[in-house]
Amino acid sequence: MHADRRPIINLIFAAMSTSLTERDRKVIWHPYTQHKTILPPIPVVKGKGTLLYDDKGRSYIDAISSWWVSIHGHGNSYIAERIYKQATELEQVIFTGFTHEPAVELAERLLSILPGDFSRIFYSDNGSTAVEVAIKMAIQYWSNKGEKRNRILAFHDSYHGDTFGAMSVSERSLFTAPFNDYLFEVVFIDTPTPDNIYELLSIVRKEGPSIAGFIYEPLVQGAGGMRMYEAGLLDQLLAEIAGQGVLCIADEVMTGFGRTGRLFAGEYLRHRADIMCLSKGLTGGTMALGVTAATQRLFEAFLSDDRRKTLFHGHSFTANPIACAASLASLDLLLEESNLQRIRHIGLRHEAFLEKLALYPVVKNARATGTILAFELDAGEDGYINAVGPSITKEALARGIYLRPLGNTVYFMPPYCITENEMDQVYHFLVHSIVSYS
Ligand SMILES: Cc1ncc(COP(=O)(O)O)c(C=O)c1O
């Protein structure tokens, strides 16, 4: 059936071929893109709410919030006005020796809502840099204290970003293969299940004393395949890990800002992290910004008359005022009661859809956490390289929906402003697609 549809899809893509597409193909190197086989990129000229519009006026429901960032949808005028105002007041200033209102206010507001005893906010540029900073904080914490703990503990199937430190603490995979020899050694353990929890606890007891920090994506491992695991088991593991003196680093780059149904996935846990990484939804998907939050205990380990104990890390755009202003506006919208209700509502609709998915044997492991719905299609080998992903993306685009499965893992992670009708369209497409694989 997919082969039959190809001519129509080719026609659609041919029709989309514009001078912008041609110009793009000559000069742009896209992320995660095999340029030899990729179809021409779609020229997007506008975004409003959940919809992206191409140059022919066709609209696409952004069913994955543009790589999980656009939590309030596109073209939000409230955030846009705050960005404009900030850009005309102070667009950028070096962040050592200077400070500014948006950076301080954002830090104050984040500290007041983050689950944990965090007391400091370190700004960087994106999720990967937020993770780099976290790893450096954890390793240098022990070095500043004169203790030899230099290994990192992480979960299998984790994804923490594409820079070298972030790749090192991520699962060795297709993404990291050419670089594996250059990545530092990490102790990897499985995510906890009722069957393996005691084994994991004993690994932690054995390895714990040499470990500086443990990095984890709480409740949902995103790029690793939207793998979901239980808060209670994670709590058990965190208690043992923290008991060994290991610093706990919660990577909430994807799960933060409402994604899991609560503001942060850490709210489902009793155990509090020592370091937290945030990005993606932080600015409502409008600007690049990363945050690494740290506790006072951590911060104090860097206070010294000896300048060598300084955290020597920074980026040209650290705490960019426009990005901070965008984040403040995004937080306003996020915390509105009507928005929190939308988040809960999306979660309920996902739960209801899961019951429907149970009817199809081709659907494996259907699951949902908050606004994230995911399942595997039983079609070929599991994993990122499975051709189901690109095929569903094409089919969905032809129906005015943007989905980007991770191999045969199909997921739906909408902006919170998605309408009922738009949700229906996506669910309807998912059923159509499941039927075609049945
Ligand atoms: C959990 C997690 N950490 C870190 C990153 C890296 O973020 P960025 O793409 O902004 O570098 C991602 C990106 O998907 C992520 O999901």
The ligand as a Gaussian input file, in Angstrom:
#p B3LYP/6-31G(d) Opt

LIG

0 1
 C       16.916000      14.668000      27.429000
 C       17.689000      15.508000      26.465000
 N       18.844000      16.063000      26.863000
 C       19.575000      16.848000      26.059000
 C       19.183000      17.082000      24.751000
 C       20.008000      17.950000      23.868000
 O       19.367000      19.158000      23.657000
 P       19.763000      20.089000      22.415000
 O       19.241000      19.406000      21.199000
 O       19.077000      21.376000      22.695000
 O       21.244000      20.208000      22.409000
 C       17.983000      16.525000      24.294000
 C       17.526000      16.755000      22.925000
 O       16.680000      16.107000      22.396000
 C       17.225000      15.712000      25.166000
 O       16.082000      15.139000      24.783000

